[in-house]
Amino acid sequence: MLESSRTHSSFSNGNGSKDLKDSIDKHLKYSQAKNWPTSTPLDHYNSVALTVRDRLVERWINTQHEYHEKDPKRIYYLSMEFLVGRALSNYLVNLDFKNDFYRAVKELGIRLEDLEENDIEAGLGNGGLGRLAACYLDSMATLGLPAYGYGIRYEYGIFYQKIINGFQVETADNWLRRGSPWEIPRPDYMYPVKFYGTTRQGTNKAGQPVSEWIDTHDDVMAMAYDIPIPGYHNKTVNNLRLWGARSTREFDLGVFNSGDYVQAVNRKQESETISKVLYPNDKNMWGKELRLKQEYFFVSASLQDIIRRYKRTHSTYEKFSRKVAIQLNDAHPALAIPELMRILVDEECRPWEEAWEIVVETFGYTNHTVLPEALEKWTAELMGHVLPRHLEIIFEINHRFLEKARKQYPNDEKRIERLSLIEEKPVKSIRMSNLAIVGSHAVNGVAQLHSHILKTNVFKDYNDLFPDRFKNITNGITQRLWLKSCNPELAELLTETVGEEWTTHLDILRQLLPYTKDDDFIRRWREIKQSNKKRLARHVQQELSIDLNPESLFDVHVKRIHEYKRQVLCALHAVALYNRLKEQPYTECVPRTIIFAGKAAPGYEMAKLVIKLITSIADKVNNDPDTSDKLKVIFVPNYSVTKAEWIIPGADLSEQVSTAGHEASGTGNMKLALNGALTIGTLDGANIEIRDQVGEDNIFIFGLTAEEVERTRKNGYRPRDYYQSNPELKQVLDMIRDGYFAPNHPRIFSPLIDSLLVHGDHYRVLADFDDYLATQKKVETLYLDPDAWTRKSIINSANMGCFSSDRSIREYCRLIWGIEA
Ligand code: D6G
């Protein structure tokens, strides 16, 4: 933040274009200390941003003041990730003075491109989980709920992905290098966070025996940075509070006294590394000490802050769970459970049982994945080293919990072992999701199938024990960003047709259905899609110098690169299409542009190889004169919220092809369908609910069901059989294996082909290949009939009402938080 950016008292906060111009002019002078001739694009951006921020401040203060006065039940959304995307455009949409704003900016001669370029995206998340948190903040503010986001102010967000020689290369995303005009540092909200040390038996303030946490070292301070979260066209401005690590004031006296001043300063600086960088792995637990420290750091600071706020109006804990709802976005913040126990028992001298009741009533836990490698576990050794008192508390929670469970299941030690928060073998470890379940009154999955799998499989024992605890709340997306802002032309057509209300009541889009019979409407719908495809093509031309044919079918697969998401299946399809074109160059075919984008975790070799495979296929196909006008393969580097905003509106076909039973929900599927793409997908995650909404005639479903996948796991699966029996598949795999796409590194893709043919094809790519290709044929047939295609496109958008994050948040209010939306 720019310290000098305090609003000057003579600034007018009106929203007319004259007031805006005036304010931008004043900020240029008083906040940037520049005049127009010497000002740079960054000065312009900052002056504009501060002008917009001024328009939020009053509502922000008023909203927070009102919460303070009325003391409603507050919702705290704890998340290691918030993928908010670009700030300026989002604020403009929610503030409702876009037209005056653009006029003011234009009249001042400020270039919109300069504003866009300087509007750096805060990439404080990996993918779906972080973006979901951001959509939920938008919905909570729009619904006027007293909600707070709590997270970490990483200095380096998700890495910047470059493609060099077809390989992913990571570089640092130093998003704060020029400061951010949107965050307000609050050095007055600074909390100590302790680490390490040991415990000993002592007495608490009330004279009762307790365990004391002593001799901690490398303690840090957590400092608050506040970011305003305005609701859409209302007066609510909520708070996203991110914690930055600051060193404590004290030196390490031992080092200092020994005369090594510089080392003493260095030691202080090291403590600030806690909030330096976001771990870039999605759905994979890393087990690094620094990550554990990050988790505790933000949980500890957030709870201290929540309790400070609660204590402003309450002197006892009696009403705590009636005033505070804390939602854990995955088990990453599950340490909040033992931490609140520690505060209540050790510091506030509450009896254990009373404290436990408060804790369980306060917390809710959202599970985001069933992939075993993603479920966090910490070795007892590491936990005991970094957080010795918390380890004791977790053991105590477990002891009391298992005692009760044993009463219910007297002779079932196997079950008790499964229920335990502690895994004994191969290394004694804490199962964080079990901790989150035991310590919460509600546990939810994020789509119907996912919640069903939690109840019947992954957490079956828990569901037997606490049948009322498990719920489903299907994920959602905010239509303010994912339609109104990213697809302005379509948004305008919708407003003209059904009125503005869809922006807050997405169900209203159902009223579009009669227009599937209106030729004029169909034509306009198609024109808008074409215009969005051209915009996408312009971006691709700018970035990759490749010309796309906007008449071709834009087939889009954008998301993190992961084996279970099966980008490989689409890549195999691309090769099969290429071969068909080569073999029968003169047959009529539907020209297709296959667009991929997504990041691979830096340590995930197989995912990185998938990127290399895609870029290698692209090289070959795009440069082959026999095929290049009928088939293009594109890999757009550095997928981000900003890129999604121009890719998604331009998609015809949405690839949602994860192995059934593996994608908890997906939200890209919803964004694409809302923007009129037709889905080709498996019966996985929210695809199933999308099918239920749009009807099976308006979606392309293929492949094994989750049950069938399970059956192949139990009854055996022979990927080689598919390879042997399907000549087209065999040809595709052989070409990749034999170096057709990488003549300079002919064996480079062997690990990938081996994973399919030798190592059991864990994600059942070969089993689904045939049906996938047949279904893609049906896609092409439909695409040849533009009116029929467009009608289905309209039907898709029209039926996305229930995938608004407003609906999800209403359900959280009703089913988990006990709040009226
Ligand atoms: C935001 C806006 C500011 C308000 C503050 C409240 O920074 O006007 O005073 O939040 O913070 P708490 O006291 O609720 O933490």
Residues whose N, C-alpha, C, O or C-beta is under 5 A from the ligand:
A	BS01	D6G	W60 I61 Q64 D226 N239
